[in-house]
Amino acid sequence: MSRKHKYRIRNWKDYNEALVSRGRITFWFDEESIKKWHKTKKTGKRGRPKLYADIAIQCALTIREIFRLPLRGTEGYLRSLIEWAQLPIKAPDYTTLSIRQKELDIFLPKTKRNGQERSHIVVDATGLKVFGEGEWKVRQHGYSKRRMWVKLHLVINADNHEIEAAVVSTNDFKDSEVLPDLLDQINDEIDQVSGDGGYDSKESYRHITEKGAKAIIPPRRDAVIERHGNCDALSLPRDDIIRSIRLLGRKEWKKQSGYHKRSLAETAMYRLKMIFNENLRARIFENQSTEAFFAMSSAK
């Protein structure tokens, strides 16, 4: 019988200092960001030119997401930082932040990998509440018709736990319908794609095969083989999974195929919700998408 080694903290002074340091706030504005903060070039388009560059809007909205501030509070917070640092820039007003949030492109930072390295990715989706009741009201009176969610679809790298791709959709989209958009965001080589039964569709298998990857998706329990062994055509990936499940059993197949790594996607979603909450404050879908992407980029 094996025993697990117990980890005991002995350097309490360093440990306590590390916990205290988690609450420290440090801001810095690099010279390049300060130079690009305001737009100086004319676009030649009709209408009033934009005063602030995208980097200024992104900075303000990142602060808003990290500290869970309202738009007016974000403007005041950024003003204080600029005044404290004595910078030659101005803070965008809350109206500008709300308008520019729709059209802002957010790119998730990714770790550079070796070109020959193939990754195992896991996919899943979760709901983010747009508006609705609190837990007490739901328990006492049930849900009302105004309860609404949007879906956040994530691709997690099983090797380094990073978010490789993300899509925000309305709640009427199936997980399998969004999978092609997720895979199109990944330029690196993929070895395996693991997902739950919500991705069990012919289109999902086709898109995964086109990426040169192996699909690990559990079929429903009454699934049947489409191309039998006496057929001249090549065997389908889904049929191979059904045969393996019949031979090994569903539990053993999940263990040998590495399907259980799919739980890493649930872990990433739990981490996002614990840090940034599961509620979105924006009321326009484009702003909701940007808000969700800011949470993901800030979690990096």
C-alpha positions as CSV (number, residue, x, y, z in Angstrom):
1,M,0.0,0.0,0.0
2,S,1.5,3.3,-1.1
3,R,1.4,6.4,1.2
4,K,1.2,10.0,0.0
5,H,3.8,12.4,1.2
6,K,2.5,15.2,3.3
7,Y,3.6,18.7,2.6
8,R,4.2,20.8,5.7
9,I,4.8,24.5,5.6
10,R,7.9,25.4,7.6
11,N,8.9,28.8,6.2
12,W,5.9,30.6,7.7
13,K,7.5,34.0,7.3
14,D,7.9,33.7,3.6
15,Y,4.5,32.1,3.2
16,N,2.7,34.9,5.1
17,E,4.6,37.5,3.0
18,A,3.5,35.8,-0.2
19,L,-0.1,35.9,0.9
20,V,0.2,39.6,1.8
21,S,1.8,40.3,-1.6
22,R,-1.2,39.0,-3.4
23,G,-3.1,42.1,-2.3
24,R,-0.5,44.5,-3.5
25,I,-1.4,46.8,-6.5
26,T,1.3,47.8,-8.9
27,F,0.5,49.8,-12.1
28,W,2.9,50.9,-14.7
29,F,2.5,52.6,-18.1
30,D,5.2,51.9,-20.6
31,E,6.5,54.7,-22.9
32,E,5.1,53.0,-26.0
33,S,1.6,52.9,-24.6
34,I,1.7,56.5,-23.5
35,K,2.8,57.6,-27.0
36,K,0.0,55.6,-28.7
37,W,-2.7,56.5,-26.1
38,H,-4.2,59.3,-28.2
39,K,-4.9,59.1,-31.9
40,T,-3.0,61.7,-33.9
41,K,-3.5,60.6,-37.5
42,K,-6.6,61.5,-39.5
43,T,-8.5,58.6,-41.0
44,G,-10.1,60.5,-43.8
45,K,-13.5,59.3,-42.9
46,R,-16.6,61.4,-42.2
47,G,-17.5,62.3,-38.7
48,R,-15.5,63.2,-35.6
49,P,-12.2,61.4,-35.4
50,K,-11.5,59.1,-32.5
51,L,-9.6,60.7,-29.7
52,Y,-8.3,57.5,-28.0
53,A,-6.5,54.6,-29.5
54,D,-7.6,51.0,-28.9
55,I,-4.8,50.5,-26.4
56,A,-6.4,53.2,-24.2
57,I,-9.8,51.6,-24.3
58,Q,-8.4,48.1,-23.7
59,C,-6.4,49.4,-20.7
60,A,-9.5,51.0,-19.1
61,L,-11.8,48.0,-19.7
62,T,-9.2,45.6,-18.4
63,I,-9.1,47.6,-15.1
64,R,-12.8,47.5,-15.1
65,E,-13.0,43.8,-15.4
66,I,-10.3,43.1,-12.8
67,F,-11.8,45.3,-10.1
68,R,-15.5,44.7,-11.2
69,L,-16.1,48.5,-11.5
70,P,-19.0,50.2,-13.2
71,L,-18.2,52.4,-16.3
72,R,-18.3,55.7,-14.3
73,G,-16.2,54.1,-11.6
74,T,-13.7,52.9,-14.2
75,E,-13.3,56.5,-15.5
76,G,-12.6,57.8,-12.1
77,Y,-10.2,55.0,-11.2
78,L,-8.2,55.6,-14.3
79,R,-8.2,59.4,-13.8
80,S,-6.7,58.8,-10.3
81,L,-4.0,56.6,-11.7
82,I,-3.0,59.1,-14.4
83,E,-3.0,62.0,-11.9
84,W,-0.9,60.0,-9.4
85,A,1.6,59.0,-12.1
86,Q,1.5,62.6,-13.6
87,L,1.1,61.3,-17.1
88,P,0.4,63.6,-20.2
89,I,-2.7,61.6,-21.2
90,K,-6.4,61.7,-20.4
91,A,-8.8,59.0,-19.2
92,P,-11.6,58.0,-21.7
93,D,-15.1,59.0,-20.4
94,Y,-17.6,56.2,-19.6
95,T,-19.7,56.9,-22.7
96,T,-16.7,56.4,-25.0
97,L,-15.8,53.1,-23.2
98,S,-19.4,51.8,-23.7
99,I,-19.4,52.7,-27.4
100,R,-15.9,51.5,-28.2
101,Q,-16.4,48.2,-26.3
102,K,-18.5,46.9,-29.2
103,E,-15.8,47.1,-31.9
104,L,-12.8,46.2,-29.8
105,D,-10.8,43.1,-30.9
106,I,-9.4,41.1,-28.0
107,F,-6.5,38.6,-28.7
108,L,-5.8,35.9,-26.1
109,P,-2.1,35.7,-25.2
110,K,-0.5,32.4,-26.0
111,T,2.7,30.7,-25.2
112,K,5.0,30.0,-28.2
113,R,5.4,26.4,-28.8
114,N,7.8,24.2,-30.8
115,G,6.6,23.9,-34.4
116,Q,6.7,20.1,-34.3
117,E,4.8,19.8,-31.1
118,R,1.3,18.5,-31.4
119,S,-1.2,19.4,-28.7
120,H,-4.1,17.6,-27.0
121,I,-7.0,20.1,-26.7
122,V,-10.3,19.8,-24.8
123,V,-13.5,21.6,-25.6
124,D,-16.5,22.6,-23.5
125,A,-19.1,25.3,-22.9
126,T,-20.6,27.0,-19.9
127,G,-23.3,29.6,-19.3
128,L,-22.8,33.2,-18.3
129,K,-25.8,35.0,-16.8
130,V,-26.8,38.3,-18.4
131,F,-29.6,39.1,-16.0
132,G,-31.7,37.1,-13.6
133,E,-32.6,36.5,-10.0
134,G,-30.5,35.8,-7.0
135,E,-30.3,32.4,-5.4
136,W,-32.8,33.4,-2.6
137,K,-35.5,34.5,-5.0
138,V,-35.1,31.4,-7.2
139,R,-35.4,29.1,-4.2
140,Q,-38.5,30.9,-2.9
141,H,-40.4,31.7,-6.1
142,G,-38.6,29.9,-8.9
143,Y,-37.2,31.3,-12.2
144,S,-38.9,34.0,-14.1
145,K,-39.2,34.6,-17.8
146,R,-36.5,37.3,-17.8
147,R,-33.7,34.9,-16.9
148,M,-31.2,34.9,-19.8
149,W,-27.8,33.4,-20.5
150,V,-25.1,33.5,-23.1
151,K,-22.7,30.6,-23.8
152,L,-19.0,30.7,-23.5
153,H,-17.2,28.0,-25.6
154,L,-13.6,27.3,-24.7
155,V,-10.7,25.3,-26.0
156,I,-8.1,24.4,-23.4
157,N,-4.6,23.0,-24.1
158,A,-4.4,19.9,-21.9
159,D,-0.6,20.2,-21.7
160,N,-0.2,23.7,-20.3
161,H,-3.9,24.5,-19.3
162,E,-3.9,27.7,-21.5
163,I,-7.0,28.9,-23.4
164,E,-6.3,28.3,-27.1
165,A,-9.6,29.6,-28.5
166,A,-13.0,31.0,-27.4
167,V,-16.3,31.9,-28.8
168,V,-19.3,33.6,-27.2
169,S,-22.7,32.7,-28.5
170,T,-26.4,33.1,-27.6
171,N,-27.9,30.2,-25.7
172,D,-29.7,28.7,-28.7
173,F,-26.5,27.5,-30.3
174,K,-25.5,23.8,-29.8
175,D,-21.9,23.0,-28.8
176,S,-21.3,21.1,-32.0
177,E,-22.4,24.1,-34.1
178,V,-19.7,26.3,-32.6
179,L,-16.8,23.7,-32.8
180,P,-15.7,24.7,-36.4
181,D,-15.2,28.3,-35.3
182,L,-13.2,27.2,-32.3
183,L,-10.9,24.9,-34.4
184,D,-10.4,27.6,-37.1
185,Q,-8.8,29.8,-34.4
186,I,-6.0,27.3,-33.8
187,N,-3.1,27.4,-36.2
188,D,-0.9,24.9,-34.4
189,E,-0.8,21.2,-35.0
190,I,-3.5,19.3,-33.1
191,D,-3.1,15.6,-32.0
192,Q,-6.4,15.0,-30.2
193,V,-9.6,16.8,-29.5
194,S,-11.7,15.6,-26.5
195,G,-15.2,16.7,-25.8
196,D,-18.4,15.5,-24.1
197,G,-21.5,14.0,-25.8
198,G,-22.6,17.5,-26.9
199,Y,-20.1,17.3,-29.7
200,D,-21.2,13.9,-31.0
201,S,-22.2,14.9,-34.6
202,K,-21.0,14.0,-38.0
203,E,-19.9,17.7,-38.6
204,S,-17.8,17.6,-35.5
205,Y,-15.9,14.5,-36.6
206,R,-15.5,15.9,-40.1
207,H,-13.9,19.2,-38.9
208,I,-11.7,17.4,-36.4
209,T,-10.5,15.0,-39.1
210,E,-9.8,17.9,-41.5
211,K,-7.5,19.3,-38.8
212,G,-5.5,16.1,-38.8
213,A,-6.5,15.3,-35.3
214,K,-8.1,12.3,-33.5
215,A,-11.6,12.8,-32.0
216,I,-12.3,11.5,-28.5
217,I,-16.1,12.0,-28.1
218,P,-18.3,9.5,-26.3
219,P,-21.2,8.5,-28.5
220,R,-24.7,8.0,-27.0
221,R,-25.3,4.6,-25.4
222,D,-27.6,3.4,-28.2
223,A,-25.2,4.5,-31.0
224,V,-24.9,2.0,-33.9
225,I,-22.0,1.5,-36.3
226,E,-22.6,3.2,-39.7
227,R,-19.9,1.4,-41.8
228,H,-19.4,-2.3,-40.9
229,G,-16.2,-4.3,-41.4
230,N,-17.4,-5.8,-44.7
231,C,-17.8,-2.4,-46.2
232,D,-15.2,-1.3,-48.9
233,A,-15.0,2.3,-47.6
234,L,-12.7,3.4,-44.9
235,S,-13.8,3.0,-41.3
236,L,-15.3,6.1,-39.7
237,P,-13.7,7.5,-36.5
238,R,-17.0,7.4,-34.6
239,D,-17.4,3.7,-35.6
240,D,-13.9,2.9,-34.2
241,I,-14.9,4.5,-30.9
242,I,-18.1,2.5,-30.7
243,R,-16.1,-0.7,-31.4
244,S,-13.6,0.2,-28.7
245,I,-16.3,0.9,-26.1
246,R,-18.0,-2.5,-26.9
247,L,-14.6,-4.3,-26.5
248,L,-13.3,-2.4,-23.4
249,G,-16.3,-0.9,-21.8
250,R,-17.1,2.8,-21.6
251,K,-15.1,3.3,-18.4
252,E,-12.0,1.7,-19.6
253,W,-12.2,3.4,-23.0
254,K,-12.3,6.8,-21.3
255,K,-9.2,5.9,-19.3
256,Q,-7.1,4.6,-22.2
257,S,-8.1,7.3,-24.6
258,G,-7.3,10.2,-22.3
259,Y,-10.9,11.4,-22.3
260,H,-10.8,12.4,-18.6
261,K,-8.5,15.3,-19.5
262,R,-11.6,17.0,-20.7
263,S,-12.3,18.0,-17.1
264,L,-9.5,20.6,-17.5
265,A,-12.0,22.7,-19.5
266,E,-14.4,22.6,-16.5
267,T,-11.5,23.6,-14.2
268,A,-10.7,26.6,-16.4
269,M,-14.4,27.7,-16.4
270,Y,-14.6,27.3,-12.7
271,R,-11.4,29.4,-12.3
272,L,-12.9,32.2,-14.5
273,K,-16.2,32.2,-12.6
274,M,-14.5,32.3,-9.2
275,I,-12.2,35.2,-10.2
276,F,-14.5,37.3,-12.3
277,N,-18.0,36.0,-11.4
278,E,-20.4,34.4,-13.8
279,N,-22.5,37.5,-14.3
280,L,-22.1,39.8,-17.3
281,R,-23.1,43.5,-16.8
282,A,-23.3,44.5,-20.4
283,R,-26.8,44.5,-22.1
284,I,-25.7,44.4,-25.7
285,F,-24.4,41.1,-27.1
286,E,-21.3,42.6,-28.7
287,N,-20.3,44.2,-25.3
288,Q,-21.1,41.0,-23.5
289,S,-18.6,39.1,-25.8
290,T,-15.9,41.7,-25.2
291,E,-16.5,41.6,-21.4
292,A,-16.1,37.8,-21.5
293,F,-12.9,38.0,-23.5
294,F,-11.4,40.6,-21.2
295,A,-12.0,38.2,-18.3
296,M,-10.2,35.5,-20.2
297,S,-7.2,37.7,-21.2
298,S,-7.0,39.1,-17.6
299,A,-6.9,35.5,-16.2
300,K,-3.8,34.8,-18.2
